[in-house]
Amino acid sequence: MSLEHRTQTRKRLKSVVQVTNDDTGEEVGRIFDITIEGFMLLTREVVDPDKTFNFSFCLPDGFSGHSEIKLQAVCMWCQNSSFSEEFGAGFRLATINPVYEPAFQLFISEF
């Protein structure tokens, strides 16, 4: 039996997108893959599952519209990465301000 709960296909990004914890101002990691429902971060630190974070990330150069996106996400899991010395952490999108939604959707489709 599969433990897969995603309903959307994950999309690997073509560029590096660093994510910042807005509550601490610290860089958390970089987005590895993303869907409209959530994303996976590669991070150097273990992330606590079930914890909600306020994140922001700058959009890559050449992206039209907003230059950054702010959202709230819940960590669903965190484990050792199978392909690096980092950790992989899966996040479910909790909320996003409607002003960022069009840019977020465009970002996923273009990058």
C-alpha positions in Angstrom: 0.0 0.0 0.0 1.4 3.4 -1.0 1.8 6.2 1.5 1.7 8.8 -1.3 -0.9 11.5 -0.6 -0.1 13.9 -3.5 -2.8 14.6 -6.0 -0.5 16.7 -8.2 2.7 15.7 -10.1 5.8 17.2 -8.6 7.8 19.5 -10.8 11.6 19.9 -10.4 12.8 23.5 -10.7 15.2 24.5 -13.4 16.8 27.1 -11.2 17.9 27.4 -7.5 15.3 29.0 -5.3 16.3 29.7 -1.7 13.6 29.8 1.0 13.7 32.1 4.0 11.9 31.7 7.3 10.1 35.0 7.7 9.9 34.6 11.5 13.6 34.3 12.0 15.0 35.9 8.8 17.2 32.8 8.3 17.6 30.9 5.0 16.0 27.5 5.5 17.0 25.7 2.3 16.2 25.5 -1.4 13.1 24.2 -3.2 13.8 20.8 -4.8 10.4 20.2 -6.3 7.0 21.8 -6.1 3.3 21.5 -6.9 0.4 23.9 -6.4 -0.3 22.0 -3.1 3.2 21.9 -1.6 7.0 21.5 -2.1 10.1 19.7 -0.9 13.0 21.6 0.5 16.6 20.4 0.7 17.9 21.8 4.1 20.9 21.4 6.3 18.9 21.2 9.5 16.2 18.8 10.6 12.7 20.4 10.3 10.0 19.5 12.8 7.0 17.8 11.2 3.6 19.3 12.0 5.1 22.7 12.5 3.8 25.7 10.5 6.2 28.1 8.9 6.0 31.6 7.3 8.2 31.4 4.3 9.2 33.7 1.5 11.3 33.1 -1.6 12.6 35.3 -4.4 11.6 34.4 -7.9 14.3 33.7 -10.4 15.7 36.5 -12.7 13.6 37.0 -15.8 10.3 36.2 -14.0 7.6 38.8 -14.7 5.3 40.0 -12.0 6.1 39.8 -8.3 9.7 39.4 -7.3 8.9 37.3 -4.2 6.3 35.1 -2.9 5.2 34.8 0.8 3.2 31.8 2.0 2.5 29.6 5.1 3.4 25.9 4.9 3.2 22.9 7.3 6.0 20.4 7.4 4.6 17.0 6.7 7.9 15.0 7.0 11.6 15.3 7.2 14.3 12.6 6.5 17.8 12.2 5.4 18.2 12.9 1.7 19.0 9.8 -0.4 21.2 11.8 -2.8 23.0 14.4 -0.6 24.2 15.0 2.9 21.2 17.3 3.5 17.7 16.6 4.7 14.6 16.5 2.6 11.5 18.1 4.1 8.0 17.9 2.6 5.7 20.9 3.1 2.0 21.3 2.4 0.8 24.8 1.5 -1.4 26.1 4.3 -2.2 29.6 3.1 -1.0 32.1 0.5 -2.1 35.7 0.2 -4.4 36.0 -2.9 -2.1 38.7 -4.2 0.7 36.1 -4.6 -1.5 33.3 -6.1 -1.2 34.2 -9.8 2.6 34.6 -9.5 2.9 31.3 -7.6 0.9 29.4 -10.2 2.9 31.0 -13.0 6.1 30.3 -11.3 5.2 26.6 -11.0 4.2 26.4 -14.7 7.2 28.3 -16.0 10.0 27.1 -13.8 
